[in-house]
Amino acid sequence: MKKKLTTVEFRGTKEQEKALIAVIDELRDTKGAMMPILQKAQGIYGYLPIEAMKIIAEHTGVSLEEIYGIASFYAQFSLNPKGKHAIAVCLGTACYVKGSKDILDRISLVLGLEAGNTSKDGKYSLEATRCIGACGLAPVMTVGNDVYGKVKKEDVDGILAKYAD
C-alpha cells in the first residue's frame, strides 16, 4: 500500500526544529545516518512531516526526493500525523477471512477517509494493519487503545459514534 501525504496543517514549533537540527548535527557525519535521523525526527514530531524532511535535506545535503523515498518505503515511518482518534483495522489472515475488509470499507465510507490517511480536521486517522495478535477475537479493530473484537460491519457506525465528540 503506497503511502500518501495528507494535507493536514503543520503545527511544528521552533523548539522541535531546534531539536531536529541538533540531531542532524550530532549524526550528520555518521555512516548510514539517514535512518536514525528520520527515526529521531519522527520521535520529535510524532510523524515525518514534509517540513521536517526539507530541514533534513537542507542540513545534510541529501535531496528531498531521496529522503522522501526512504520515508515512504519503510513501514516504520508515518508521513501523516495520527488523528485524535487513530483507527486501525487488522487485515491479518484470521481477521481478513472473517470480514475485516468489509469493516475497513465501512469505516472508510462513514468517515470519507481512505486507509493510510488522516482527516483534514485531524480528528481521525485510519490504518489497515497486519496481525495485531488478537486472532481469537477476529475480526479486530482498534480506536486508540480501545480494542473491539468480533466486529461485524453493522457494528461500525455504533463504534464510531462513541468517538464523534
C-alpha positions in Angstrom: 0.0 0.0 0.0 1.6 3.3 -1.2 1.8 5.9 1.5 0.3 9.3 0.7 0.8 12.7 2.2 -2.4 14.2 3.6 -2.9 17.9 3.7 -3.1 18.5 7.4 -1.9 21.8 8.8 1.7 21.6 10.0 2.0 22.5 13.7 5.7 22.2 14.3 7.4 24.5 16.8 10.7 26.3 16.8 11.7 24.1 19.7 11.1 21.0 17.6 13.1 22.5 14.7 16.0 23.2 17.0 15.8 19.6 18.4 15.9 18.2 14.8 18.8 20.4 13.8 20.7 19.2 16.9 20.0 15.6 15.9 21.2 16.2 12.4 24.4 18.0 13.7 25.1 15.0 16.0 24.6 12.3 13.4 25.4 14.0 10.1 28.9 12.5 9.7 27.9 9.0 10.8 27.8 6.4 8.1 24.2 5.4 7.5 22.9 8.3 9.5 19.7 8.9 7.5 17.7 6.2 9.1 18.5 7.3 12.7 17.9 10.9 11.7 14.5 10.1 10.3 13.6 7.9 13.3 14.5 10.7 15.7 12.7 13.3 13.6 9.6 11.1 13.8 10.0 10.9 17.5 10.2 14.7 17.7 7.1 15.4 15.6 5.1 12.2 16.1 5.3 11.6 12.3 7.5 12.8 9.4 6.1 16.0 8.0 7.4 17.2 4.7 8.6 20.3 6.5 11.0 18.2 8.7 12.2 16.3 5.6 13.1 19.7 4.0 15.1 20.7 7.1 16.9 17.3 6.9 17.6 17.8 3.2 18.9 21.4 3.8 21.2 20.3 6.6 22.5 17.1 5.2 22.8 17.8 1.5 20.7 14.8 0.7 17.9 15.6 -1.8 14.4 15.9 -0.6 13.4 13.2 -3.1 15.8 10.7 -1.7 14.7 11.4 1.9 11.0 11.1 0.8 11.9 7.8 -0.9 13.3 6.4 2.2 10.5 7.7 4.4 7.8 6.3 2.1 9.5 3.0 1.6 9.8 1.9 5.2 6.7 0.9 7.1 8.1 2.3 10.4 7.7 5.8 9.1 4.4 7.7 9.1 4.0 10.6 6.7 0.8 11.8 8.3 0.0 12.7 11.9 -2.2 10.3 13.8 -5.7 11.6 14.3 -7.1 12.4 17.7 -8.8 9.0 17.2 -6.4 6.6 15.5 -8.4 3.8 14.0 -6.7 0.6 12.8 -8.3 -2.5 11.2 -6.5 -5.8 11.3 -6.2 -7.3 7.8 -4.2 -10.3 9.0 -5.3 -13.7 7.8 -7.7 -14.6 10.7 -9.3 -11.2 10.6 -9.5 -11.0 6.8 -11.2 -14.3 6.4 -13.8 -13.2 9.0 -14.6 -10.0 7.1 -12.2 -7.3 8.2 -12.0 -5.9 4.7 -15.8 -5.1 4.9 -15.2 -3.4 8.2 -12.4 -1.3 6.8 -14.6 -0.4 3.8 -17.5 0.7 6.1 -15.2 2.9 8.2 -13.8 4.4 5.0 -17.3 5.1 3.7 -18.6 6.6 7.0 -15.6 8.8 7.6 -14.8 9.6 4.0 -11.3 8.5 4.7 -9.0 6.1 2.9 -6.7 3.8 4.8 -3.3 5.4 5.4 -4.7 8.9 5.7 -5.8 11.4 8.3 -8.9 13.5 8.1 -8.2 17.2 7.2 -9.5 18.3 10.6 -7.1 15.9 12.4 -9.9 14.1 14.2 -9.4 10.6 12.6 -6.7 8.6 11.1 -7.3 5.2 9.5 -4.8 2.4 9.1 -5.0 -1.1 7.6 -2.7 -3.2 9.8 -1.3 -6.7 9.8 -1.9 -9.1 12.6 -2.2 -7.4 16.0 -2.1 -10.7 17.9 -5.8 -10.9 18.8 -6.7 -13.7 16.4 -9.2 -15.2 18.8 -11.2 -12.0 18.6 -11.2 -11.8 14.8 -12.1 -9.6 13.2 -10.5 -6.8 15.3 -10.3 -3.1 15.1 -8.8 -0.6 17.5 -9.6 3.0 18.2 -6.6 4.4 20.2 -6.1 1.9 23.0 -9.6 0.5 22.8 -9.8 -2.9 21.2 -13.0 -4.2 19.5 -13.2 -7.9 18.7 -15.6 -10.0 16.7 -16.7 -6.8 14.9 -19.4 -7.0 12.3 -19.9 -4.4 9.5 -23.1 -3.5 11.2 -21.2 -2.6 14.4 -19.0 0.0 12.8 -21.4 3.0 13.0 -22.1 2.5 16.7 -18.4 2.1 17.5 -17.5 5.3 15.6 -20.4 7.2 17.3 -18.5 6.8 20.6 -15.7 9.0 19.2 -17.8 11.6 17.5 -17.1 14.3 20.1 
